[in-house]
Amino acid sequence: MRHIKEDSGQTMVVLAVTLPILALFVGLAINSGLSYVTTAKLSKAVDAACLTGMKALPQGNATATTLATHIFNANYGANPPTPTITFPKDSYGDQQVSVSATTQVPNAFAPGLFKPWNVSSTAVATRGKLVMALILDRSGSMNGSSGTTKGGPSLQNAVPNFVNNFDNTQDSVAMISFASHSSVDFAMATNFQTPIANAVSAMSFTGGTFGTGGTYVAANGPPLALADNQIGTVPILPGQNVTRVAVYFTDGLMNTIQDTFTCYTSKTATVTPLINYGGFDTGSTVDSFDPTSEAIWGTSGTPSGVYLFYGSGKYCQNPWQTYVTTFPSQQSGTQVALNQSNVTADAQYRAIQTANAMRAETPGVLIYVIGLGQQINNSQSTQNFLGKLANDPSYPGYNSALPVGELFIVPDCPSSLCTQELNTAFQTIAAKILLRLTQ
C-alpha cells in the first residue's frame, strides 16, 4: 500500500526561514539606494561650493566662504549639513580651497533595529600660479575719431578692470606697450594691479605699430620677444601648476620691424645701429624710428630711392657708400627691397614665428588676441592673421600640436559701444584664464 506524504508543513517552515532573509535583502537594497542618492547629492554640493569658493577668492576668504556656502545649500536641497570651508596652500605655496561635509543617512528599513550612518565628501581645488604678459598697442590710431569713444580711453578703462581679476600677491604680471618703439612699462612681478593701472593711464597714443616678434633685444626689442623674456623670468618648480599667458591687444596690422644694420661712415669705419623702420599701413613709404623713443629719424623718398636713417640726419650706407635700400627679410632669408609691403609681410612672419616659439615652450604660453576696431572687423585677411597669431581653431593656420588660444574681435570702435565691448572681451579672457588656473 502506497503512503502519500503531506508537504504543506514543510513549505511553511521554508517560508518562515526565507522571508526574513528576503526582507533583509530588500531593506539593504533600499538603504543602499538611499545612501547612493545622498552621497551623490552631497558630492555635487561640495564640488559646486569648492569651485565657487575658488572663483570668489579675489574677493577675500570671508566672501568666498559665504558664496561657497550659499551654493552648497542650493545644490544640496532641504536640510543641508553645514560645510567646512578652509583655505590651505599646497607644497608649492599655491592657494587651495577645501570643502568637506558630513550628513546622516536614515535607516529606511527597520529604523528601530539599525542606527543611521554617516556619509562624507571632500573636494579640494588648487589655484595654480599665473604668469602673464600684457602686450598693448599705443599707436596713433588708438586716438580714434572726433566725437566718438576712442580706443585709447577704452583700453585705459578695461585693463585695470582686467588685472583686478587676478591674485595681486600670488600671480605675476608684466606690461609691454608698443607704437613705433616698444617698452617694458612694468616688469614681471607680483603686486602689479596699481602699477599697471598707473602705466596704462599714462599712455600716450602716437606713432606706428611695432607689434611684431623677432630677435630679442633688451628694453626696446620686438614686443612679443619682450613678453616672452618677461614670462621666462619666473622660475617654475618641477610639478608646479603654472599657467603662462600672453594677452596681445592691437587696433591694426603691425607695420614696423627692427634690425641691427652695419652702416659705413667711410670705406673702413662702421657703426651698427639698431633701427626700427616702417610705420605706414599702405604705400611704399618707410620711416626710421629711434628704437628708444617715438622720434622719427627720416622719411623715405620714392620706391626707388628708399634709404635708412639711423639718427641725427645720418644715412645708413653700404661699403660702396651708397644708401641702404634693402633689409634682411627673415621670411625669405635674403635681402629684399625696403618698401612698406615687404616690411609689413616680414612683420607678420616674425610675429607668427615668435608666437609659435612661445607656445612650444614648457609649459607653453597661451596667447589671447584682441583686435579692436572697424579696420580689423572689416578685413578677413587681418582677422586670419590675428587668429593665426592666437592659434585660434576658427582661423586658417591653426596648429593642433600647440596650445590653443583665441581671437576676440571688438568691432564697434570708435563708437559709444567701444568701452563696453572691450571690457567684455577682457573679462571673457579673464574667465578663461581663471578656469585654467583651477585643478
C-alpha positions in Angstrom: 0.0 0.0 0.0 1.4 3.4 -1.1 1.7 6.2 1.5 1.0 9.8 0.4 3.2 12.4 2.0 1.9 15.7 3.2 4.3 18.7 2.3 2.3 21.7 3.5 4.0 21.8 6.8 7.5 21.8 5.3 6.5 24.7 3.0 5.5 26.8 5.9 8.8 26.1 7.6 10.8 27.1 4.5 8.7 30.2 4.1 9.3 31.2 7.7 13.0 30.9 7.3 13.4 32.6 4.0 11.0 35.6 4.5 13.2 37.4 7.0 16.2 36.9 4.7 14.4 38.3 1.7 13.1 41.2 3.8 16.7 41.9 4.9 18.0 42.0 1.3 15.1 44.3 0.3 16.0 46.5 3.2 19.7 46.6 2.3 18.8 47.5 -1.3 16.6 50.3 -0.1 19.2 51.6 2.3 22.0 51.2 -0.3 19.9 53.2 -2.8 19.3 55.9 -0.3 22.9 56.0 0.6 23.9 56.4 -3.0 21.5 59.2 -3.7 22.6 61.1 -0.5 26.3 60.6 -1.3 25.8 61.9 -4.9 23.8 64.9 -3.7 26.5 65.7 -1.1 29.3 65.3 -3.6 27.6 67.6 -6.1 27.1 70.2 -3.4 30.7 70.0 -2.2 32.1 70.3 -5.7 30.0 73.3 -6.6 30.9 75.0 -3.4 34.6 74.4 -3.9 34.6 75.9 -7.4 32.5 78.8 -6.3 34.9 79.5 -3.4 37.9 79.4 -5.8 36.2 81.8 -8.2 35.4 84.2 -5.3 38.9 84.1 -3.9 39.9 87.5 -5.3 37.1 89.0 -3.1 38.7 87.6 0.1 38.2 84.4 2.2 35.1 85.7 4.0 33.2 86.4 0.8 34.4 83.2 -0.7 33.2 81.3 2.3 29.8 83.0 2.2 29.3 82.4 -1.5 30.5 78.8 -1.3 28.1 78.1 1.5 25.2 79.5 -0.5 26.0 77.4 -3.5 26.4 74.3 -1.3 22.9 74.8 0.2 21.3 75.4 -3.1 22.8 72.2 -4.6 22.1 70.1 -1.6 18.5 71.0 -1.1 16.4 70.7 2.0 18.0 70.4 5.4 21.6 70.7 4.3 24.5 70.0 6.7 27.0 72.8 7.4 30.1 72.5 5.2 33.6 73.1 6.4 35.4 75.5 4.2 39.2 76.2 4.6 41.9 77.9 2.5 45.1 75.9 2.8 48.2 76.1 0.5 49.9 73.2 -1.2 53.6 72.4 -1.1 54.4 75.0 -3.8 52.6 77.7 -1.9 49.6 77.7 -4.4 46.3 78.6 -2.9 43.7 75.9 -2.3 40.0 75.8 -1.4 38.9 72.7 0.6 35.2 72.0 1.2 34.1 69.0 3.2 30.7 68.0 4.7 29.1 65.0 6.5 25.5 64.1 6.7 23.4 61.2 8.1 21.6 58.6 6.0 18.5 57.5 7.9 17.8 53.8 8.0 14.7 53.4 5.9 14.4 49.7 6.9 13.9 48.7 10.5 14.9 52.1 11.9 14.4 50.8 15.4 16.8 48.0 14.8 19.6 49.8 12.9 21.1 53.2 13.5 21.6 55.9 10.8 25.1 56.1 9.4 27.2 59.0 8.2 28.5 59.7 4.6 31.1 62.3 3.9 32.5 64.1 0.8 35.5 66.4 0.3 36.6 68.5 -2.6 39.9 70.4 -3.0 40.6 72.9 -5.8 44.1 74.2 -6.3 44.6 77.6 -7.9 47.8 77.5 -9.9 50.1 80.4 -10.3 49.5 82.8 -13.2 52.5 84.3 -15.2 51.1 86.8 -17.7 52.4 89.4 -20.0 50.1 92.2 -21.4 51.2 93.5 -24.9 49.3 96.7 -25.6 49.1 98.8 -28.7 49.5 102.6 -28.1 49.9 103.6 -31.7 48.5 106.9 -33.1 45.4 105.2 -34.5 44.2 104.5 -30.9 43.2 108.2 -30.7 40.1 107.2 -32.7 37.8 109.8 -34.4 36.4 113.1 -33.3 33.1 112.9 -31.4 33.3 109.1 -30.7 34.6 106.9 -27.9 38.2 106.4 -28.8 40.2 103.2 -28.5 42.8 104.7 -26.2 40.5 105.7 -23.3 38.6 102.4 -23.7 41.8 100.5 -23.2 42.7 102.6 -20.2 39.4 101.7 -18.7 39.5 98.0 -19.5 43.0 97.0 -18.4 42.7 97.9 -14.7 39.4 96.0 -14.5 41.1 93.0 -16.2 44.1 92.7 -13.9 41.9 93.1 -10.8 40.6 89.6 -11.6 43.9 88.0 -10.5 45.7 87.5 -7.2 47.9 90.5 -6.5 50.2 88.6 -4.2 50.5 85.2 -5.8 50.3 85.9 -9.6 53.0 87.7 -11.6 52.1 90.1 -14.5 54.1 92.3 -16.8 53.0 95.0 -19.2 54.7 95.8 -22.5 53.4 98.6 -24.8 54.3 99.4 -28.4 53.9 102.0 -31.1 56.9 103.0 -33.3 59.0 101.6 -30.5 58.3 99.3 -27.6 58.9 99.4 -23.8 58.5 97.3 -20.7 56.2 99.6 -18.7 56.0 97.2 -15.7 58.5 94.3 -15.4 57.2 90.9 -14.3 56.3 91.0 -10.6 53.6 90.5 -8.0 51.7 93.5 -6.6 51.0 94.5 -10.2 47.5 95.9 -10.1 48.2 99.5 -9.1 51.4 99.9 -11.1 49.8 98.6 -14.3 46.7 100.8 -13.8 49.1 103.8 -13.5 51.1 102.7 -16.5 48.0 102.4 -18.7 46.7 105.7 -17.5 50.0 107.4 -18.5 50.0 106.0 -22.1 50.4 108.5 -24.9 48.9 107.3 -28.2 51.1 108.2 -31.1 53.3 106.6 -33.8 53.4 103.4 -35.9 52.7 99.8 -35.0 55.8 97.9 -34.0 53.8 95.0 -32.7 56.0 92.3 -34.1 58.1 89.4 -32.9 61.7 88.8 -33.8 65.1 88.7 -32.2 65.1 89.6 -28.5 66.8 92.9 -27.7 66.8 94.1 -24.1 64.5 97.0 -23.1 63.3 98.1 -26.6 63.1 94.9 -28.7 60.2 93.4 -30.5 57.1 93.4 -28.2 56.4 89.7 -28.4 60.0 88.9 -27.7 60.0 91.2 -24.8 56.9 89.5 -23.5 58.5 86.1 -23.8 61.5 87.3 -22.0 59.4 88.6 -19.1 57.4 85.4 -18.8 60.7 83.4 -18.7 61.9 85.4 -15.7 59.6 83.5 -13.3 61.1 80.2 -12.2 58.8 77.1 -12.3 59.4 74.2 -9.9 59.0 70.6 -11.1 55.4 69.6 -11.0 54.1 73.1 -10.1 50.8 74.1 -11.5 51.6 77.2 -13.6 49.6 78.9 -16.4 51.6 81.1 -18.7 49.7 83.6 -20.8 50.3 86.5 -23.2 47.4 88.9 -24.0 48.1 90.8 -27.2 45.9 93.8 -28.0 46.0 95.9 -31.2 43.8 98.0 -33.4 45.6 97.3 -36.7 48.2 95.4 -38.6 51.8 95.6 -37.4 53.8 97.8 -39.8 57.2 98.3 -38.2 60.1 96.0 -37.6 63.6 96.1 -36.1 67.0 95.1 -37.2 70.7 95.9 -36.5 72.4 97.3 -39.6 76.1 97.6 -40.4 76.4 101.2 -41.7 79.6 102.5 -43.2 80.6 106.0 -42.3 83.7 105.6 -44.6 85.1 102.7 -46.5 86.7 101.3 -43.3 84.7 102.8 -40.4 81.4 101.3 -39.4 78.6 101.7 -36.9 75.9 99.1 -36.0 72.8 101.0 -35.1 69.6 99.3 -34.1 66.9 100.7 -36.3 63.1 100.5 -36.2 61.6 101.1 -39.6 58.2 101.0 -41.3 55.3 103.0 -39.8 52.7 103.0 -42.6 49.8 100.6 -43.4 49.8 101.3 -47.2 52.1 102.6 -49.8 55.8 102.4 -50.2 56.9 105.0 -47.7 59.2 103.8 -44.9 60.2 105.9 -41.8 63.1 105.2 -39.5 62.5 105.5 -35.8 64.7 105.7 -32.7 64.3 102.3 -31.0 64.2 104.0 -27.6 61.7 106.7 -28.4 59.0 107.8 -30.9 61.4 110.1 -32.7 61.2 109.9 -36.5 64.7 110.0 -38.0 63.8 110.4 -41.6 61.2 109.8 -44.3 61.9 107.8 -47.4 61.5 109.2 -50.9 60.2 107.3 -53.9 60.1 103.4 -54.0 63.4 103.5 -56.0 65.1 105.8 -53.5 64.3 104.3 -50.1 67.0 104.5 -47.5 67.5 104.2 -43.8 68.3 106.9 -41.3 70.0 106.0 -38.1 69.8 109.3 -36.2 70.9 112.9 -36.4 70.3 113.0 -40.1 72.8 110.2 -40.8 72.1 107.7 -43.6 73.0 104.1 -43.4 75.4 103.3 -46.2 77.0 100.1 -47.7 80.7 99.6 -48.3 80.4 101.5 -51.6 78.9 104.4 -49.6 75.5 104.3 -51.3 72.4 104.4 -49.3 71.0 101.1 -47.9 67.8 100.3 -49.8 67.3 96.7 -48.7 66.7 94.9 -45.4 67.3 91.4 -44.2 64.0 89.6 -44.6 63.6 86.8 -42.0 60.8 85.4 -44.2 62.9 84.9 -47.3 66.3 84.7 -45.7 67.6 87.2 -48.2 67.9 91.0 -48.7 64.7 92.5 -50.1 63.6 95.9 -51.2 63.0 98.4 -48.5 59.3 99.2 -49.0 56.2 99.0 -46.8 54.7 95.9 -48.5 57.9 93.9 -47.7 58.2 95.4 -44.2 54.5 94.5 -43.3 54.9 91.0 -44.6 58.1 90.4 -42.6 56.4 91.9 -39.5 53.7 89.3 -39.7 56.1 86.5 -40.4 58.3 87.4 -37.4 55.2 87.7 -35.1 54.0 84.2 -36.0 57.4 82.7 -35.6 57.9 84.2 -32.2 54.3 83.3 -31.1 54.8 79.6 -32.1 58.2 79.5 -30.3 56.4 80.8 -27.1 53.7 78.1 -27.5 56.3 75.4 -27.9 58.0 76.2 -24.6 57.4 74.1 -21.4 54.8 74.9 -20.2 53.6 76.5 -23.5 52.4 80.1 -23.5 48.7 80.6 -24.2 48.2 83.6 -26.5 44.9 85.5 -26.5 44.5 88.3 -29.0 42.1 91.2 -29.0 41.6 93.0 -32.3 39.9 96.4 -31.9 38.0 98.5 -34.4 36.3 98.6 -37.7 39.5 98.2 -39.7 40.0 94.7 -38.2 36.3 93.9 -38.2 36.0 94.7 -42.0 39.2 92.8 -43.0 39.0 89.0 -43.2 42.7 88.8 -44.0 43.6 90.8 -40.9 41.4 88.6 -38.8 43.0 85.5 -40.3 46.4 86.8 -39.4 45.4 87.6 -35.8 43.6 84.3 -35.5 46.8 82.5 -36.5 48.8 84.7 -34.0 46.4 83.3 -31.3 46.4 79.8 -32.7 42.6 80.0 -32.8 41.0 76.9 -34.3 38.4 79.0 -36.0 41.0 80.5 -38.4 43.4 79.2 -41.1 46.8 78.2 -39.9 45.7 76.6 -36.7 48.3 74.1 -35.3 46.7 71.4 -33.1 50.1 70.4 -31.7 50.4 73.8 -29.9 48.4 75.4 -27.1 45.1 76.8 -28.3 44.4 80.5 -27.9 41.5 82.7 -29.1 40.9 85.8 -31.1 38.4 88.4 -29.9 37.1 91.0 -32.3 35.8 94.3 -30.8 34.0 95.7 -33.9 32.4 98.9 -32.7 35.3 101.2 -32.1 35.4 104.1 -32.4 31.8 104.3 -31.2 29.8 104.6 -27.9 29.9 100.8 -27.6 33.7 100.6 -27.6 34.4 100.7 -23.9 31.6 98.1 -23.1 32.7 95.7 -25.8 36.4 95.9 -24.9 35.7 95.3 -21.3 33.6 92.3 -22.2 36.5 90.9 -24.3 39.0 91.3 -21.5 36.6 89.8 -18.9 35.9 86.8 -21.1 39.7 86.2 -21.3 39.9 86.6 -17.5 37.2 83.9 -17.0 39.1 81.5 -19.4 42.3 82.1 -17.5 40.8 81.6 -14.1 39.2 78.4 -15.3 42.6 77.1 -16.4 44.2 78.0 -13.0 41.9 75.7 -11.1 42.6 72.0 -10.9 
